[in-house]
Amino acid sequence: MQGLRARGGFEVSVRWQGGRLASAEIRTLRDGLCRVRCSDRFDVRLDGAPVEVRWEEDGVAGFRCLAGLTYELRALEGAN
C-alpha cells in the first residue's frame, strides 16, 4: 500500500477522480474507531462485505475496525 500515515494508527491510500473521492483503502494498525471526514458519501467494505458506517456530523463518518485489516471506501454514485 502506498499513501499516508494518519493520526490514530491508520495507513491511507486515496484515489481521486475529477477532484472527488473515487476510492480509498485504510489499513488499520490497531483496533478501534476510524473516523473519516469527506464531503462525498461513501460505503465501507471489508473483503467485499459491507461494514456499518455511522455519519456523525456533516462530512464525518465512523466505523469500527480491527488491527491489521484493510478497509475499502467507495464513493456512492450521485451522493454528496
PyMOL Python script that loads the backbone (N, CA, C, O; Angstrom):
from pymol import cmd

cmd.read_pdbstr("""\
ATOM      1  N   MET A   1       0.851  -1.177   0.000  1.00  0.00           N
ATOM      2  CA  MET A   1       0.000   0.000   0.000  1.00  0.00           C
ATOM      3  C   MET A   1       0.890   1.232   0.000  1.00  0.00           C
ATOM      4  O   MET A   1       1.900   1.276   0.702  1.00  0.00           O
ATOM      5  N   GLN A   2       0.518   2.218  -0.778  1.00  0.00           N
ATOM      6  CA  GLN A   2       1.208   3.499  -0.783  1.00  0.00           C
ATOM      7  C   GLN A   2       0.242   4.539  -0.254  1.00  0.00           C
ATOM      8  O   GLN A   2      -0.958   4.464  -0.521  1.00  0.00           O
ATOM      9  N   GLY A   3       0.740   5.488   0.478  1.00  0.00           N
ATOM     10  CA  GLY A   3      -0.147   6.518   0.983  1.00  0.00           C
ATOM     11  C   GLY A   3       0.440   7.239   2.164  1.00  0.00           C
ATOM     12  O   GLY A   3       1.655   7.405   2.278  1.00  0.00           O
ATOM     13  N   LEU A   4      -0.443   7.667   3.045  1.00  0.00           N
ATOM     14  CA  LEU A   4      -0.073   8.477   4.196  1.00  0.00           C
ATOM     15  C   LEU A   4      -0.376   7.742   5.487  1.00  0.00           C
ATOM     16  O   LEU A   4      -1.267   6.895   5.537  1.00  0.00           O
ATOM     17  N   ARG A   5       0.353   8.064   6.505  1.00  0.00           N
ATOM     18  CA  ARG A   5       0.058   7.582   7.848  1.00  0.00           C
ATOM     19  C   ARG A   5      -0.850   8.627   8.485  1.00  0.00           C
ATOM     20  O   ARG A   5      -0.532   9.816   8.485  1.00  0.00           O
ATOM     21  N   ALA A   6      -1.979   8.181   9.026  1.00  0.00           N
ATOM     22  CA  ALA A   6      -2.949   9.100   9.629  1.00  0.00           C
ATOM     23  C   ALA A   6      -2.959   8.940  11.145  1.00  0.00           C
ATOM     24  O   ALA A   6      -2.618   7.882  11.675  1.00  0.00           O
ATOM     25  N   ARG A   7      -3.351   9.997  11.824  1.00  0.00           N
ATOM     26  CA  ARG A   7      -3.438  10.003  13.280  1.00  0.00           C
ATOM     27  C   ARG A   7      -4.353   8.886  13.758  1.00  0.00           C
ATOM     28  O   ARG A   7      -5.406   8.654  13.164  1.00  0.00           O
ATOM     29  N   GLY A   8      -3.975   8.203  14.805  1.00  0.00           N
ATOM     30  CA  GLY A   8      -4.789   7.153  15.387  1.00  0.00           C
ATOM     31  C   GLY A   8      -4.394   5.752  14.961  1.00  0.00           C
ATOM     32  O   GLY A   8      -5.015   4.781  15.395  1.00  0.00           O
ATOM     33  N   GLY A   9      -3.362   5.621  14.111  1.00  0.00           N
ATOM     34  CA  GLY A   9      -2.892   4.308  13.724  1.00  0.00           C
ATOM     35  C   GLY A   9      -3.487   3.784  12.432  1.00  0.00           C
ATOM     36  O   GLY A   9      -3.965   2.651  12.380  1.00  0.00           O
ATOM     37  N   PHE A  10      -3.463   4.599  11.392  1.00  0.00           N
ATOM     38  CA  PHE A  10      -4.018   4.208  10.100  1.00  0.00           C
ATOM     39  C   PHE A  10      -3.045   4.535   8.975  1.00  0.00           C
ATOM     40  O   PHE A  10      -2.301   5.512   9.047  1.00  0.00           O
ATOM     41  N   GLU A  11      -3.060   3.711   7.944  1.00  0.00           N
ATOM     42  CA  GLU A  11      -2.357   3.997   6.699  1.00  0.00           C
ATOM     43  C   GLU A  11      -3.419   4.189   5.636  1.00  0.00           C
ATOM     44  O   GLU A  11      -4.301   3.344   5.484  1.00  0.00           O
ATOM     45  N   VAL A  12      -3.350   5.285   4.899  1.00  0.00           N
ATOM     46  CA  VAL A  12      -4.416   5.665   3.976  1.00  0.00           C
ATOM     47  C   VAL A  12      -3.872   5.858   2.577  1.00  0.00           C
ATOM     48  O   VAL A  12      -2.862   6.531   2.372  1.00  0.00           O
ATOM     49  N   SER A  13      -4.557   5.256   1.616  1.00  0.00           N
ATOM     50  CA  SER A  13      -4.257   5.446   0.205  1.00  0.00           C
ATOM     51  C   SER A  13      -5.555   5.874  -0.471  1.00  0.00           C
ATOM     52  O   SER A  13      -6.570   5.191  -0.338  1.00  0.00           O
ATOM     53  N   VAL A  14      -5.539   7.004  -1.200  1.00  0.00           N
ATOM     54  CA  VAL A  14      -6.756   7.569  -1.786  1.00  0.00           C
ATOM     55  C   VAL A  14      -6.605   7.717  -3.292  1.00  0.00           C
ATOM     56  O   VAL A  14      -5.538   8.068  -3.797  1.00  0.00           O
ATOM     57  N   ARG A  15      -7.701   7.440  -3.998  1.00  0.00           N
ATOM     58  CA  ARG A  15      -7.753   7.666  -5.439  1.00  0.00           C
ATOM     59  C   ARG A  15      -8.847   8.697  -5.705  1.00  0.00           C
ATOM     60  O   ARG A  15      -9.999   8.527  -5.307  1.00  0.00           O
ATOM     61  N   TRP A  16      -8.448   9.779  -6.396  1.00  0.00           N
ATOM     62  CA  TRP A  16      -9.366  10.872  -6.720  1.00  0.00           C
ATOM     63  C   TRP A  16      -9.739  10.813  -8.197  1.00  0.00           C
ATOM     64  O   TRP A  16      -8.955  10.351  -9.027  1.00  0.00           O
ATOM     65  N   GLN A  17     -10.924  11.279  -8.512  1.00  0.00           N
ATOM     66  CA  GLN A  17     -11.353  11.374  -9.902  1.00  0.00           C
ATOM     67  C   GLN A  17     -12.156  12.662 -10.044  1.00  0.00           C
ATOM     68  O   GLN A  17     -13.184  12.843  -9.392  1.00  0.00           O
ATOM     69  N   GLY A  18     -11.675  13.544 -10.898  1.00  0.00           N
ATOM     70  CA  GLY A  18     -12.364  14.821 -11.091  1.00  0.00           C
ATOM     71  C   GLY A  18     -12.441  15.648  -9.831  1.00  0.00           C
ATOM     72  O   GLY A  18     -13.412  16.376  -9.626  1.00  0.00           O
ATOM     73  N   GLY A  19     -11.425  15.549  -8.975  1.00  0.00           N
ATOM     74  CA  GLY A  19     -11.388  16.330  -7.741  1.00  0.00           C
ATOM     75  C   GLY A  19     -12.270  15.779  -6.628  1.00  0.00           C
ATOM     76  O   GLY A  19     -12.446  16.432  -5.600  1.00  0.00           O
ATOM     77  N   ARG A  20     -12.830  14.578  -6.822  1.00  0.00           N
ATOM     78  CA  ARG A  20     -13.710  13.961  -5.826  1.00  0.00           C
ATOM     79  C   ARG A  20     -13.182  12.571  -5.474  1.00  0.00           C
ATOM     80  O   ARG A  20     -12.440  11.960  -6.243  1.00  0.00           O
ATOM     81  N   LEU A  21     -13.575  12.089  -4.311  1.00  0.00           N
ATOM     82  CA  LEU A  21     -13.186  10.754  -3.879  1.00  0.00           C
ATOM     83  C   LEU A  21     -13.729   9.707  -4.845  1.00  0.00           C
ATOM     84  O   LEU A  21     -14.923   9.696  -5.145  1.00  0.00           O
ATOM     85  N   ALA A  22     -12.864   8.835  -5.328  1.00  0.00           N
ATOM     86  CA  ALA A  22     -13.295   7.675  -6.119  1.00  0.00           C
ATOM     87  C   ALA A  22     -13.255   6.442  -5.224  1.00  0.00           C
ATOM     88  O   ALA A  22     -14.222   5.682  -5.156  1.00  0.00           O
ATOM     89  N   SER A  23     -12.121   6.248  -4.533  1.00  0.00           N
ATOM     90  CA  SER A  23     -11.986   5.130  -3.602  1.00  0.00           C
ATOM     91  C   SER A  23     -10.811   5.393  -2.670  1.00  0.00           C
ATOM     92  O   SER A  23      -9.982   6.269  -2.918  1.00  0.00           O
ATOM     93  N   ALA A  24     -10.759   4.627  -1.613  1.00  0.00           N
ATOM     94  CA  ALA A  24      -9.652   4.726  -0.669  1.00  0.00           C
ATOM     95  C   ALA A  24      -9.485   3.388   0.019  1.00  0.00           C
ATOM     96  O   ALA A  24     -10.430   2.607   0.125  1.00  0.00           O
ATOM     97  N   GLU A  25      -8.284   3.133   0.482  1.00  0.00           N
ATOM     98  CA  GLU A  25      -8.004   1.965   1.315  1.00  0.00           C
ATOM     99  C   GLU A  25      -7.437   2.470   2.630  1.00  0.00           C
ATOM    100  O   GLU A  25      -6.561   3.334   2.658  1.00  0.00           O
ATOM    101  N   ILE A  26      -7.948   1.920   3.708  1.00  0.00           N
ATOM    102  CA  ILE A  26      -7.459   2.281   5.038  1.00  0.00           C
ATOM    103  C   ILE A  26      -7.018   0.999   5.726  1.00  0.00           C
ATOM    104  O   ILE A  26      -7.828   0.110   5.989  1.00  0.00           O
ATOM    105  N   ARG A  27      -5.732   0.917   6.010  1.00  0.00           N
ATOM    106  CA  ARG A  27      -5.179  -0.224   6.759  1.00  0.00           C
ATOM    107  C   ARG A  27      -5.075   0.221   8.208  1.00  0.00           C
ATOM    108  O   ARG A  27      -4.499   1.264   8.516  1.00  0.00           O
ATOM    109  N   THR A  28      -5.639  -0.583   9.082  1.00  0.00           N
ATOM    110  CA  THR A  28      -5.669  -0.218  10.490  1.00  0.00           C
ATOM    111  C   THR A  28      -4.520  -0.894  11.234  1.00  0.00           C
ATOM    112  O   THR A  28      -4.229  -2.071  11.022  1.00  0.00           O
ATOM    113  N   LEU A  29      -3.884  -0.135  12.098  1.00  0.00           N
ATOM    114  CA  LEU A  29      -2.757  -0.641  12.864  1.00  0.00           C
ATOM    115  C   LEU A  29      -3.157  -1.038  14.281  1.00  0.00           C
ATOM    116  O   LEU A  29      -2.376  -1.653  15.008  1.00  0.00           O
ATOM    117  N   ARG A  30      -4.405  -0.672  14.672  1.00  0.00           N
ATOM    118  CA  ARG A  30      -4.915  -1.083  15.977  1.00  0.00           C
ATOM    119  C   ARG A  30      -6.445  -1.094  15.941  1.00  0.00           C
ATOM    120  O   ARG A  30      -7.060  -0.453  15.088  1.00  0.00           O
ATOM    121  N   ASP A  31      -7.038  -1.816  16.860  1.00  0.00           N
ATOM    122  CA  ASP A  31      -8.495  -1.879  16.957  1.00  0.00           C
ATOM    123  C   ASP A  31      -9.048  -0.527  17.386  1.00  0.00           C
ATOM    124  O   ASP A  31      -8.374   0.232  18.083  1.00  0.00           O
ATOM    125  N   GLY A  32     -10.259  -0.232  16.974  1.00  0.00           N
ATOM    126  CA  GLY A  32     -10.900   0.983  17.448  1.00  0.00           C
ATOM    127  C   GLY A  32     -11.851   1.579  16.441  1.00  0.00           C
ATOM    128  O   GLY A  32     -12.370   0.888  15.565  1.00  0.00           O
ATOM    129  N   LEU A  33     -12.072   2.864  16.575  1.00  0.00           N
ATOM    130  CA  LEU A  33     -12.982   3.612  15.726  1.00  0.00           C
ATOM    131  C   LEU A  33     -12.178   4.385  14.688  1.00  0.00           C
ATOM    132  O   LEU A  33     -11.243   5.110  15.026  1.00  0.00           O
ATOM    133  N   CYS A  34     -12.543   4.225  13.445  1.00  0.00           N
ATOM    134  CA  CYS A  34     -11.938   5.009  12.367  1.00  0.00           C
ATOM    135  C   CYS A  34     -12.923   6.102  11.994  1.00  0.00           C
ATOM    136  O   CYS A  34     -14.079   5.811  11.686  1.00  0.00           O
ATOM    137  N   ARG A  35     -12.486   7.348  12.015  1.00  0.00           N
ATOM    138  CA  ARG A  35     -13.331   8.480  11.640  1.00  0.00           C
ATOM    139  C   ARG A  35     -12.739   9.118  10.393  1.00  0.00           C
ATOM    140  O   ARG A  35     -11.541   9.396  10.329  1.00  0.00           O
ATOM    141  N   VAL A  36     -13.597   9.346   9.404  1.00  0.00           N
ATOM    142  CA  VAL A  36     -13.173   9.896   8.114  1.00  0.00           C
ATOM    143  C   VAL A  36     -14.017  11.126   7.815  1.00  0.00           C
ATOM    144  O   VAL A  36     -15.244  11.089   7.905  1.00  0.00           O
ATOM    145  N   ARG A  37     -13.345  12.215   7.460  1.00  0.00           N
ATOM    146  CA  ARG A  37     -14.056  13.430   7.042  1.00  0.00           C
ATOM    147  C   ARG A  37     -13.941  13.524   5.527  1.00  0.00           C
ATOM    148  O   ARG A  37     -12.843  13.550   4.971  1.00  0.00           O
ATOM    149  N   CYS A  38     -15.103  13.573   4.866  1.00  0.00           N
ATOM    150  CA  CYS A  38     -15.126  13.641   3.407  1.00  0.00           C
ATOM    151  C   CYS A  38     -16.427  14.302   2.986  1.00  0.00           C
ATOM    152  O   CYS A  38     -17.480  14.012   3.554  1.00  0.00           O
ATOM    153  N   SER A  39     -16.369  15.177   2.010  1.00  0.00           N
ATOM    154  CA  SER A  39     -17.585  15.851   1.550  1.00  0.00           C
ATOM    155  C   SER A  39     -18.464  14.935   0.705  1.00  0.00           C
ATOM    156  O   SER A  39     -19.633  15.244   0.474  1.00  0.00           O
ATOM    157  N   ASP A  40     -17.917  13.814   0.241  1.00  0.00           N
ATOM    158  CA  ASP A  40     -18.671  12.851  -0.554  1.00  0.00           C
ATOM    159  C   ASP A  40     -19.086  11.665   0.308  1.00  0.00           C
ATOM    160  O   ASP A  40     -18.320  11.220   1.163  1.00  0.00           O
ATOM    161  N   ARG A  41     -20.293  11.153   0.090  1.00  0.00           N
ATOM    162  CA  ARG A  41     -20.747   9.959   0.796  1.00  0.00           C
ATOM    163  C   ARG A  41     -20.045   8.735   0.221  1.00  0.00           C
ATOM    164  O   ARG A  41     -19.737   8.686  -0.970  1.00  0.00           O
ATOM    165  N   PHE A  42     -19.798   7.761   1.066  1.00  0.00           N
ATOM    166  CA  PHE A  42     -19.109   6.547   0.648  1.00  0.00           C
ATOM    167  C   PHE A  42     -19.620   5.369   1.466  1.00  0.00           C
ATOM    168  O   PHE A  42     -20.247   5.545   2.511  1.00  0.00           O
ATOM    169  N   ASP A  43     -19.341   4.160   0.969  1.00  0.00           N
ATOM    170  CA  ASP A  43     -19.596   2.979   1.767  1.00  0.00           C
ATOM    171  C   ASP A  43     -18.254   2.348   2.108  1.00  0.00           C
ATOM    172  O   ASP A  43     -17.233   2.662   1.495  1.00  0.00           O
ATOM    173  N   VAL A  44     -18.268   1.465   3.082  1.00  0.00           N
ATOM    174  CA  VAL A  44     -17.044   0.806   3.541  1.00  0.00           C
ATOM    175  C   VAL A  44     -17.243  -0.699   3.413  1.00  0.00           C
ATOM    176  O   VAL A  44     -18.300  -1.235   3.743  1.00  0.00           O
ATOM    177  N   ARG A  45     -16.199  -1.366   2.924  1.00  0.00           N
ATOM    178  CA  ARG A  45     -16.257  -2.822   2.761  1.00  0.00           C
ATOM    179  C   ARG A  45     -14.981  -3.459   3.317  1.00  0.00           C
ATOM    180  O   ARG A  45     -13.897  -2.878   3.282  1.00  0.00           O
ATOM    181  N   LEU A  46     -15.157  -4.661   3.824  1.00  0.00           N
ATOM    182  CA  LEU A  46     -14.040  -5.470   4.304  1.00  0.00           C
ATOM    183  C   LEU A  46     -14.154  -6.811   3.592  1.00  0.00           C
ATOM    184  O   LEU A  46     -15.114  -7.551   3.806  1.00  0.00           O
ATOM    185  N   ASP A  47     -13.186  -7.123   2.754  1.00  0.00           N
ATOM    186  CA  ASP A  47     -13.224  -8.353   1.951  1.00  0.00           C
ATOM    187  C   ASP A  47     -14.531  -8.465   1.171  1.00  0.00           C
ATOM    188  O   ASP A  47     -15.078  -9.558   1.029  1.00  0.00           O
ATOM    189  N   GLY A  48     -15.032  -7.335   0.664  1.00  0.00           N
ATOM    190  CA  GLY A  48     -16.242  -7.316  -0.144  1.00  0.00           C
ATOM    191  C   GLY A  48     -17.542  -7.230   0.632  1.00  0.00           C
ATOM    192  O   GLY A  48     -18.595  -6.979   0.047  1.00  0.00           O
ATOM    193  N   ALA A  49     -17.485  -7.437   1.950  1.00  0.00           N
ATOM    194  CA  ALA A  49     -18.695  -7.385   2.776  1.00  0.00           C
ATOM    195  C   ALA A  49     -18.890  -5.977   3.336  1.00  0.00           C
ATOM    196  O   ALA A  49     -17.917  -5.335   3.733  1.00  0.00           O
ATOM    197  N   PRO A  50     -20.131  -5.488   3.375  1.00  0.00           N
ATOM    198  CA  PRO A  50     -20.370  -4.137   3.891  1.00  0.00           C
ATOM    199  C   PRO A  50     -20.064  -4.017   5.376  1.00  0.00           C
ATOM    200  O   PRO A  50     -20.268  -4.952   6.151  1.00  0.00           O
ATOM    201  N   VAL A  51     -19.567  -2.841   5.753  1.00  0.00           N
ATOM    202  CA  VAL A  51     -19.275  -2.502   7.143  1.00  0.00           C
ATOM    203  C   VAL A  51     -20.220  -1.366   7.523  1.00  0.00           C
ATOM    204  O   VAL A  51     -20.432  -0.445   6.734  1.00  0.00           O
ATOM    205  N   GLU A  52     -20.786  -1.425   8.720  1.00  0.00           N
ATOM    206  CA  GLU A  52     -21.704  -0.379   9.169  1.00  0.00           C
ATOM    207  C   GLU A  52     -20.957   0.941   9.361  1.00  0.00           C
ATOM    208  O   GLU A  52     -19.929   0.996  10.035  1.00  0.00           O
ATOM    209  N   VAL A  53     -21.490   1.990   8.762  1.00  0.00           N
ATOM    210  CA  VAL A  53     -20.915   3.337   8.863  1.00  0.00           C
ATOM    211  C   VAL A  53     -21.930   4.233   9.550  1.00  0.00           C
ATOM    212  O   VAL A  53     -23.111   4.227   9.202  1.00  0.00           O
ATOM    213  N   ARG A  54     -21.474   4.995  10.516  1.00  0.00           N
ATOM    214  CA  ARG A  54     -22.342   5.964  11.201  1.00  0.00           C
ATOM    215  C   ARG A  54     -21.877   7.368  10.854  1.00  0.00           C
ATOM    216  O   ARG A  54     -20.739   7.751  11.125  1.00  0.00           O
ATOM    217  N   TRP A  55     -22.780   8.124  10.250  1.00  0.00           N
ATOM    218  CA  TRP A  55     -22.472   9.514   9.894  1.00  0.00           C
ATOM    219  C   TRP A  55     -22.732  10.359  11.124  1.00  0.00           C
ATOM    220  O   TRP A  55     -23.871  10.481  11.574  1.00  0.00           O
ATOM    221  N   GLU A  56     -21.657  10.954  11.676  1.00  0.00           N
ATOM    222  CA  GLU A  56     -21.719  11.657  12.950  1.00  0.00           C
ATOM    223  C   GLU A  56     -22.136  13.116  12.814  1.00  0.00           C
ATOM    224  O   GLU A  56     -22.905  13.616  13.636  1.00  0.00           O
ATOM    225  N   GLU A  57     -21.655  13.784  11.820  1.00  0.00           N
ATOM    226  CA  GLU A  57     -21.969  15.191  11.576  1.00  0.00           C
ATOM    227  C   GLU A  57     -21.616  15.447  10.124  1.00  0.00           C
ATOM    228  O   GLU A  57     -21.134  14.541   9.444  1.00  0.00           O
ATOM    229  N   ASP A  58     -21.838  16.638   9.636  1.00  0.00           N
ATOM    230  CA  ASP A  58     -21.565  16.928   8.228  1.00  0.00           C
ATOM    231  C   ASP A  58     -20.174  16.486   7.820  1.00  0.00           C
ATOM    232  O   ASP A  58     -19.170  17.028   8.281  1.00  0.00           O
ATOM    233  N   GLY A  59     -20.134  15.484   6.939  1.00  0.00           N
ATOM    234  CA  GLY A  59     -18.867  15.054   6.377  1.00  0.00           C
ATOM    235  C   GLY A  59     -18.012  14.162   7.248  1.00  0.00           C
ATOM    236  O   GLY A  59     -16.896  13.829   6.847  1.00  0.00           O
ATOM    237  N   VAL A  60     -18.478  13.750   8.434  1.00  0.00           N
ATOM    238  CA  VAL A  60     -17.685  12.870   9.289  1.00  0.00           C
ATOM    239  C   VAL A  60     -18.420  11.543   9.451  1.00  0.00           C
ATOM    240  O   VAL A  60     -19.581  11.503   9.858  1.00  0.00           O
ATOM    241  N   ALA A  61     -17.720  10.465   9.125  1.00  0.00           N
ATOM    242  CA  ALA A  61     -18.287   9.123   9.256  1.00  0.00           C
ATOM    243  C   ALA A  61     -17.365   8.291  10.128  1.00  0.00           C
ATOM    244  O   ALA A  61     -16.153   8.507  10.143  1.00  0.00           O
ATOM    245  N   GLY A  62     -17.935   7.347  10.849  1.00  0.00           N
ATOM    246  CA  GLY A  62     -17.136   6.478  11.697  1.00  0.00           C
ATOM    247  C   GLY A  62     -17.531   5.030  11.525  1.00  0.00           C
ATOM    248  O   GLY A  62     -18.695   4.710  11.284  1.00  0.00           O
ATOM    249  N   PHE A  63     -16.543   4.158  11.653  1.00  0.00           N
ATOM    250  CA  PHE A  63     -16.811   2.720  11.633  1.00  0.00           C
ATOM    251  C   PHE A  63     -15.792   2.019  12.514  1.00  0.00           C
ATOM    252  O   PHE A  63     -14.659   2.477  12.661  1.00  0.00           O
ATOM    253  N   ARG A  64     -16.211   0.897  13.100  1.00  0.00           N
ATOM    254  CA  ARG A  64     -15.335   0.096  13.952  1.00  0.00           C
ATOM    255  C   ARG A  64     -14.397  -0.718  13.078  1.00  0.00           C
ATOM    256  O   ARG A  64     -14.798  -1.229  12.033  1.00  0.00           O
ATOM    257  N   CYS A  65     -13.144  -0.836  13.510  1.00  0.00           N
ATOM    258  CA  CYS A  65     -12.164  -1.575  12.723  1.00  0.00           C
ATOM    259  C   CYS A  65     -11.282  -2.428  13.633  1.00  0.00           C
ATOM    260  O   CYS A  65     -11.170  -2.192  14.836  1.00  0.00           O
ATOM    261  N   LEU A  66     -10.667  -3.424  13.012  1.00  0.00           N
ATOM    262  CA  LEU A  66      -9.770  -4.340  13.712  1.00  0.00           C
ATOM    263  C   LEU A  66      -8.356  -4.190  13.160  1.00  0.00           C
ATOM    264  O   LEU A  66      -8.173  -3.978  11.961  1.00  0.00           O
ATOM    265  N   ALA A  67      -7.370  -4.298  14.022  1.00  0.00           N
ATOM    266  CA  ALA A  67      -5.966  -4.130  13.651  1.00  0.00           C
ATOM    267  C   ALA A  67      -5.550  -5.110  12.558  1.00  0.00           C
ATOM    268  O   ALA A  67      -5.957  -6.272  12.548  1.00  0.00           O
ATOM    269  N   GLY A  68      -4.727  -4.608  11.638  1.00  0.00           N
ATOM    270  CA  GLY A  68      -4.140  -5.441  10.601  1.00  0.00           C
ATOM    271  C   GLY A  68      -5.008  -5.664   9.377  1.00  0.00           C
ATOM    272  O   GLY A  68      -4.575  -6.316   8.427  1.00  0.00           O
ATOM    273  N   LEU A  69      -6.230  -5.133   9.379  1.00  0.00           N
ATOM    274  CA  LEU A  69      -7.123  -5.322   8.244  1.00  0.00           C
ATOM    275  C   LEU A  69      -7.144  -4.081   7.357  1.00  0.00           C
ATOM    276  O   LEU A  69      -6.833  -2.977   7.802  1.00  0.00           O
ATOM    277  N   THR A  70      -7.518  -4.283   6.092  1.00  0.00           N
ATOM    278  CA  THR A  70      -7.617  -3.176   5.146  1.00  0.00           C
ATOM    279  C   THR A  70      -9.066  -3.010   4.724  1.00  0.00           C
ATOM    280  O   THR A  70      -9.691  -3.946   4.225  1.00  0.00           O
ATOM    281  N   TYR A  71      -9.591  -1.818   4.927  1.00  0.00           N
ATOM    282  CA  TYR A  71     -10.980  -1.485   4.609  1.00  0.00           C
ATOM    283  C   TYR A  71     -10.988  -0.661   3.328  1.00  0.00           C
ATOM    284  O   TYR A  71     -10.136   0.204   3.126  1.00  0.00           O
ATOM    285  N   GLU A  72     -11.961  -0.940   2.470  1.00  0.00           N
ATOM    286  CA  GLU A  72     -12.088  -0.214   1.215  1.00  0.00           C
ATOM    287  C   GLU A  72     -13.272   0.754   1.298  1.00  0.00           C
ATOM    288  O   GLU A  72     -14.383   0.366   1.660  1.00  0.00           O
ATOM    289  N   LEU A  73     -13.018   2.007   0.960  1.00  0.00           N
ATOM    290  CA  LEU A  73     -14.055   3.015   0.885  1.00  0.00           C
ATOM    291  C   LEU A  73     -14.346   3.263  -0.594  1.00  0.00           C
ATOM    292  O   LEU A  73     -13.428   3.426  -1.398  1.00  0.00           O
ATOM    293  N   ARG A  74     -15.628   3.288  -0.941  1.00  0.00           N
ATOM    294  CA  ARG A  74     -16.008   3.554  -2.323  1.00  0.00           C
ATOM    295  C   ARG A  74     -17.048   4.649  -2.340  1.00  0.00           C
ATOM    296  O   ARG A  74     -18.025   4.605  -1.592  1.00  0.00           O
ATOM    297  N   ALA A  75     -16.836   5.637  -3.200  1.00  0.00           N
ATOM    298  CA  ALA A  75     -17.789   6.730  -3.332  1.00  0.00           C
ATOM    299  C   ALA A  75     -19.123   6.174  -3.819  1.00  0.00           C
ATOM    300  O   ALA A  75     -19.167   5.286  -4.671  1.00  0.00           O
ATOM    301  N   LEU A  76     -20.203   6.707  -3.266  1.00  0.00           N
ATOM    302  CA  LEU A  76     -21.539   6.310  -3.707  1.00  0.00           C
ATOM    303  C   LEU A  76     -21.914   7.162  -4.914  1.00  0.00           C
ATOM    304  O   LEU A  76     -21.740   8.381  -4.895  1.00  0.00           O
ATOM    305  N   GLU A  77     -22.420   6.536  -5.945  1.00  0.00           N
ATOM    306  CA  GLU A  77     -22.808   7.243  -7.165  1.00  0.00           C
ATOM    307  C   GLU A  77     -23.886   8.274  -6.867  1.00  0.00           C
ATOM    308  O   GLU A  77     -24.892   7.967  -6.227  1.00  0.00           O
ATOM    309  N   GLY A  78     -23.676   9.475  -7.327  1.00  0.00           N
ATOM    310  CA  GLY A  78     -24.668  10.524  -7.206  1.00  0.00           C
ATOM    311  C   GLY A  78     -24.886  11.055  -5.802  1.00  0.00           C
ATOM    312  O   GLY A  78     -25.794  11.857  -5.583  1.00  0.00           O
ATOM    313  N   ALA A  79     -24.077  10.629  -4.849  1.00  0.00           N
ATOM    314  CA  ALA A  79     -24.250  11.090  -3.453  1.00  0.00           C
ATOM    315  C   ALA A  79     -23.165  12.095  -3.103  1.00  0.00           C
ATOM    316  O   ALA A  79     -22.022  11.980  -3.547  1.00  0.00           O
ATOM    317  N   ASN A  80     -23.539  13.072  -2.306  1.00  0.00           N
ATOM    318  CA  ASN A  80     -22.574  14.003  -1.709  1.00  0.00           C
ATOM    319  C   ASN A  80     -23.169  14.640  -0.521  1.00  0.00           C
ATOM    320  O   ASN A  80     -22.521  15.460   0.129  1.00  0.00           O
TER     321      ASN A  80
END
""", "prot")
cmd.dss("prot")
cmd.show_as("cartoon", "prot")
cmd.util.cbc("prot")
cmd.orient("prot")
